[in-house]
Amino acid sequence: MSLSGYHVLNPLIRAKELELLDSELVEKLIQAKDIEEVGELLQTTCYAPLLQPSVEDTFNERMDQEQTNLFNWLVEIAPEKEVVWVYTMRFTFHNLKVLTKGEYLEQSFDHLFVPDGFYSIQQLKEVIRTGESEQLPVEIVASVQEVLEYLEESTVLQGIDVIYDRHFLQTQRLVGERLAYPELLNEIIHFIDLTNIILLVRGLYQRRSHGFMDSVLSSAGAIAKETLLEFVGGELASFKEFLRNSVYRDELSAILQEEILDPALLERFKDNYLTGLYQTAQTQAFGPLPLLAFLNAKEVERKNLQLIVTAKRSKIAKERIRKRVRNVYGL
């Protein structure tokens, strides 16, 4: 599609960006003495309607509904629906996981379904039951078929997650190549690489086998899967040395100085790194980059708010909260 195809959408995205929480307000939320003060600070934001009767009660549920409304709106007006699906796809595959387990265990996990703006719970249940669908993308059908074949031979439910996670990353890469926007494909490849790095770090700490890591690591990134597998069974120090010579060395330098590589901090790094890739969106008037940057910013904002609200409920120290909060878009 021509970049000019976004000339109607992008002004709307710019207007929505004005509602994003800035870094000053996020810092005030971190500094808030309790959950009630968090609610007072959010009264001046777009989240005010979600605070009724209070931030303590149904805030997360109302945020879920706000996310659903946003996805539905974007799917309706976006000139290329797959650009939106790149971001909502994680929920598609989450839904496949929980609904497949529900079908296998003969239990209802419908309450764990997260609307992705594209595929209904009925559509996903049908493909899980039959292994076929003329409505869903071939990538989804293929992932379900592999899971169903796996369940014919194994009762280990973890395998369901492993297969769907691998297909999720593969589908991200396929959609990125199909859309052929360099900025989008670049973000997807970095997302896959950083996800692989975090998986490998967890695997090293858990002493996972070569076979297990071969099944969970994706081959769709820029860092060759075979290269990552060479570190399986080895020491963390060797992998840290590899990261010190990678394209992420400068941004990871502070984390790599620590004796322990905290996967939670690596997740935060991943989000911050990907946010940084979208900074040029602030000066780009055409194409999908402003939409992608906004979706990324909303996801980061959601994570930050959920972290802060949960931390204030549990009376976690401000310093610990600040270490986990992601960078705000626009910095």
ZAMI-284065 format. One record per residue (C-alpha): residue number from 1; chain; x negated, y negated, z. Coordinates in pm, whole numbers, plus 50000, padded with zeros to 5 digits. Example, Ala and Ser with C-alpha at 12.3 -4.5 7.8 and 13.67 -1.06 7.14 Angstrom:
% ZAMI-284065
PT    i  ch     c1     c2     c3
PT    1   A  48770  50450  50780
PT    2   A  48633  50106  50714
//
This chain:
% ZAMI-284065
PT    i  ch     c1     c2     c3
PT    1   A  50000  50000  50000
PT    2   A  49888  49646  49931
PT    3   A  49769  49456  50237
PT    4   A  50035  49194  50163
PT    5   A  50301  49453  50250
PT    6   A  50253  49353  50613
PT    7   A  50330  48982  50559
PT    8   A  50671  49015  50729
PT    9   A  50563  49238  51016
PT   10   A  50242  49065  51124
PT   11   A  50401  48732  51230
PT   12   A  50636  48936  51451
PT   13   A  50338  49120  51597
PT   14   A  50166  48786  51667
PT   15   A  50473  48676  51861
PT   16   A  50473  48999  52059
PT   17   A  50104  48952  52141
PT   18   A  50195  48637  52334
PT   19   A  50374  48861  52586
PT   20   A  50061  49064  52666
PT   21   A  49916  49017  53014
PT   22   A  49595  48814  53013
PT   23   A  49284  48900  53213
PT   24   A  49355  48632  53474
PT   25   A  49693  48782  53561
PT   26   A  49553  49136  53565
PT   27   A  49293  49021  53817
PT   28   A  49569  48866  54032
PT   29   A  49753  49199  54022
PT   30   A  49438  49375  54139
PT   31   A  49398  49120  54419
PT   32   A  49763  49145  54527
PT   33   A  49791  49241  54894
PT   34   A  50074  49489  54839
PT   35   A  50326  49631  54592
PT   36   A  50573  49351  54669
PT   37   A  50324  49086  54555
PT   38   A  50266  49282  54235
PT   39   A  50639  49259  54170
PT   40   A  50639  48883  54235
PT   41   A  50353  48828  53990
PT   42   A  50527  49031  53719
PT   43   A  50846  48824  53752
PT   44   A  50696  48566  53513
PT   45   A  50617  48826  53244
PT   46   A  50804  49034  52988
PT   47   A  50820  49306  53254
PT   48   A  51057  49106  53477
PT   49   A  51365  49300  53355
PT   50   A  51196  49624  53461
PT   51   A  51162  49517  53825
PT   52   A  51524  49559  53926
PT   53   A  51600  49631  54201
PT   54   A  51227  49635  54282
PT   55   A  50892  49750  54147
PT   56   A  50900  50036  54399
PT   57   A  51207  50207  54259
PT   58   A  51234  50283  53888
PT   59   A  50946  50086  53737
PT   60   A  50782  50381  53560
PT   61   A  51114  50505  53424
PT   62   A  51198  50159  53294
PT   63   A  50853  50131  53136
PT   64   A  50920  50459  52958
PT   65   A  51240  50311  52815
PT   66   A  51058  49993  52710
PT   67   A  50801  50208  52528
PT   68   A  51078  50400  52354
PT   69   A  51242  50076  52242
PT   70   A  50910  49946  52110
PT   71   A  50839  50262  51911
PT   72   A  51190  50264  51761
PT   73   A  51158  49899  51661
PT   74   A  50820  49946  51497
PT   75   A  50928  50259  51310
PT   76   A  51224  50066  51174
PT   77   A  51030  49762  51048
PT   78   A  50678  49892  50973
PT   79   A  50605  49915  50598
PT   80   A  50411  50238  50656
PT   81   A  50562  50462  50922
PT   82   A  50252  50682  50948
PT   83   A  50052  50388  51083
PT   84   A  50284  50387  51384
PT   85   A  50268  50766  51409
PT   86   A  49891  50753  51447
PT   87   A  49959  50608  51791
PT   88   A  50278  50790  51884
PT   89   A  50146  51125  51761
PT   90   A  49995  51198  52102
PT   91   A  50349  51210  52238
PT   92   A  50461  51435  51952
PT   93   A  50200  51691  52049
PT   94   A  50271  51644  52420
PT   95   A  50634  51729  52343
PT   96   A  50530  52036  52147
PT   97   A  50328  52156  52447
PT   98   A  50603  52122  52706
PT   99   A  50884  52248  52483
PT  100   A  50681  52551  52370
PT  101   A  50607  52640  52732
PT  102   A  50974  52594  52817
PT  103   A  51078  52826  52535
PT  104   A  50818  53088  52630
PT  105   A  50902  53078  53002
PT  106   A  51276  53048  52937
PT  107   A  51287  52729  53144
PT  108   A  51402  52376  53066
PT  109   A  51123  52118  53050
PT  110   A  51342  51869  52864
PT  111   A  51281  51607  53136
PT  112   A  50915  51594  53026
PT  113   A  51006  51498  52668
PT  114   A  50865  51156  52563
PT  115   A  51034  50991  52262
PT  116   A  50776  50924  51990
PT  117   A  51001  50725  51757
PT  118   A  51001  51003  51497
PT  119   A  51104  51353  51600
PT  120   A  51395  51450  51823
PT  121   A  51391  51714  52090
PT  122   A  51631  51922  51876
PT  123   A  51397  51913  51575
PT  124   A  51099  52024  51780
PT  125   A  51289  52298  51959
PT  126   A  51409  52435  51626
PT  127   A  51060  52462  51477
PT  128   A  50934  52623  51800
PT  129   A  51210  52884  51782
PT  130   A  51177  52961  51410
PT  131   A  50828  52853  51310
PT  132   A  50979  52672  51012
PT  133   A  51107  52323  50929
PT  134   A  51179  52122  50617
PT  135   A  51206  51799  50817
PT  136   A  50877  51796  51007
PT  137   A  50530  51729  50862
PT  138   A  50341  52036  50745
PT  139   A  50071  51960  51005
PT  140   A  50321  52002  51289
PT  141   A  50465  52322  51143
PT  142   A  50116  52467  51099
PT  143   A  50026  52392  51461
PT  144   A  50346  52557  51588
PT  145   A  50288  52864  51371
PT  146   A  49937  52909  51511
PT  147   A  50069  52879  51868
PT  148   A  50344  53132  51800
PT  149   A  50091  53376  51657
PT  150   A  49872  53324  51965
PT  151   A  50163  53395  52200
PT  152   A  50224  53729  52029
PT  153   A  49889  53847  52163
PT  154   A  49826  53642  52479
PT  155   A  50013  53528  52791
PT  156   A  49759  53261  52891
PT  157   A  49949  52933  52868
PT  158   A  49631  52725  52855
PT  159   A  49586  52846  52500
PT  160   A  49896  52649  52401
PT  161   A  49730  52325  52510
PT  162   A  49402  52413  52341
PT  163   A  49564  52484  52003
PT  164   A  49790  52180  52004
PT  165   A  49508  51949  52118
PT  166   A  49288  52071  51834
PT  167   A  49565  52022  51579
PT  168   A  49637  51675  51718
PT  169   A  49283  51557  51645
PT  170   A  49279  51726  51304
PT  171   A  49610  51559  51214
PT  172   A  49479  51221  51329
PT  173   A  49191  51253  51083
PT  174   A  49415  51376  50799
PT  175   A  49662  51089  50842
PT  176   A  49378  50838  50864
PT  177   A  49230  50966  50538
PT  178   A  49573  50965  50375
PT  179   A  49640  50604  50470
PT  180   A  49286  50508  50358
PT  181   A  49244  50196  50572
PT  182   A  48875  50180  50673
PT  183   A  48945  50015  51010
PT  184   A  49202  50277  51103
PT  185   A  48987  50571  50994
PT  186   A  48692  50427  51184
PT  187   A  48898  50404  51503
PT  188   A  49026  50760  51460
PT  189   A  48677  50904  51408
PT  190   A  48544  50725  51718
PT  191   A  48849  50842  51914
PT  192   A  48774  51203  51817
PT  193   A  48403  51172  51896
PT  194   A  48467  51020  52239
PT  195   A  48734  51280  52315
PT  196   A  48484  51554  52226
PT  197   A  48220  51395  52451
PT  198   A  48459  51389  52747
PT  199   A  48566  51749  52682
PT  200   A  48203  51861  52670
PT  201   A  48117  51681  52995
PT  202   A  48410  51849  53168
PT  203   A  48305  52181  53016
PT  204   A  47949  52143  53144
PT  205   A  48069  52075  53498
PT  206   A  48310  52369  53483
PT  207   A  48049  52600  53327
PT  208   A  48278  52684  53039
PT  209   A  48171  52949  52790
PT  210   A  48053  52883  52437
PT  211   A  48366  53051  52303
PT  212   A  48596  52832  52510
PT  213   A  48421  52509  52407
PT  214   A  48423  52622  52045
PT  215   A  48802  52645  52070
PT  216   A  48858  52303  52232
PT  217   A  48608  52080  52051
PT  218   A  48723  51922  51727
PT  219   A  48531  51935  51401
PT  220   A  48708  51623  51271
PT  221   A  48472  51365  51422
PT  222   A  48146  51214  51301
PT  223   A  47933  51403  51554
PT  224   A  47908  51758  51423
PT  225   A  48082  52014  51639
PT  226   A  47783  52245  51601
PT  227   A  47559  51973  51749
PT  228   A  47781  51944  52057
PT  229   A  47801  52320  52101
PT  230   A  47421  52336  52134
PT  231   A  47456  52178  52480
PT  232   A  47703  52438  52610
PT  233   A  47550  52640  52891
PT  234   A  47272  52386  52934
PT  235   A  47207  52108  53182
PT  236   A  47393  51779  53192
PT  237   A  47062  51591  53175
PT  238   A  47003  51715  52821
PT  239   A  47342  51591  52704
PT  240   A  47288  51255  52876
PT  241   A  46964  51220  52680
PT  242   A  47156  51292  52360
PT  243   A  47407  51016  52448
PT  244   A  47120  50773  52517
PT  245   A  47024  50810  52150
PT  246   A  47378  50801  52011
PT  247   A  47573  50509  51861
PT  248   A  47731  50462  52205
PT  249   A  47400  50421  52388
PT  250   A  47428  50048  52462
PT  251   A  47785  50057  52592
PT  252   A  47722  50378  52789
PT  253   A  47391  50268  52942
PT  254   A  47534  50179  53285
PT  255   A  47734  50503  53311
PT  256   A  47436  50713  53201
PT  257   A  47226  50575  53487
PT  258   A  47453  50752  53734
PT  259   A  47357  51104  53840
PT  260   A  47715  51223  53790
PT  261   A  47908  51153  53471
PT  262   A  48259  51079  53595
PT  263   A  48512  51190  53328
PT  264   A  48755  50925  53456
PT  265   A  48499  50652  53389
PT  266   A  48431  50803  53047
PT  267   A  48805  50783  52973
PT  268   A  48796  50416  53069
PT  269   A  48492  50366  52847
PT  270   A  48674  50531  52557
PT  271   A  48969  50294  52590
PT  272   A  48743  49989  52620
PT  273   A  48532  50093  52323
PT  274   A  48836  50145  52100
PT  275   A  48985  49813  52212
PT  276   A  48660  49648  52109
PT  277   A  48696  49789  51758
PT  278   A  49016  49587  51716
PT  279   A  48886  49245  51812
PT  280   A  48867  49141  51446
PT  281   A  49245  49182  51429
PT  282   A  49281  48841  51587
PT  283   A  49160  48675  51267
PT  284   A  49312  48910  51010
PT  285   A  49643  48800  50860
PT  286   A  49712  49095  50629
PT  287   A  49716  49472  50650
PT  288   A  49787  49713  50937
PT  289   A  49508  49603  51173
PT  290   A  49720  49359  51382
PT  291   A  49984  49631  51428
PT  292   A  49722  49886  51530
PT  293   A  49556  49640  51767
PT  294   A  49890  49558  51928
PT  295   A  49980  49925  51977
PT  296   A  49641  49983  52136
PT  297   A  49683  49677  52359
PT  298   A  50028  49789  52476
PT  299   A  49898  50136  52561
PT  300   A  49606  49991  52757
PT  301   A  49840  49749  52935
PT  302   A  50072  50035  53027
PT  303   A  49781  50234  53172
PT  304   A  49663  49932  53372
PT  305   A  50007  49860  53517
PT  306   A  50069  50221  53611
PT  307   A  49725  50239  53772
PT  308   A  49780  49919  53971
PT  309   A  50133  50005  54083
PT  310   A  50029  50356  54192
PT  311   A  49716  50224  54367
PT  312   A  49909  49958  54559
PT  313   A  50163  50216  54673
PT  314   A  49876  50431  54800
PT  315   A  49689  50130  54947
PT  316   A  49374  50199  54742
PT  317   A  49094  49943  54777
PT  318   A  49075  49663  54518
PT  319   A  48720  49758  54420
PT  320   A  48828  50110  54327
PT  321   A  49119  49975  54123
PT  322   A  48895  49731  53936
PT  323   A  48656  50012  53840
PT  324   A  48943  50197  53671
PT  325   A  49122  49908  53499
PT  326   A  49072  49886  53121
PT  327   A  48960  49575  52935
PT  328   A  49240  49344  52827
PT  329   A  49284  49288  52453
PT  330   A  49156  48948  52342
PT  331   A  48846  48930  52563
//
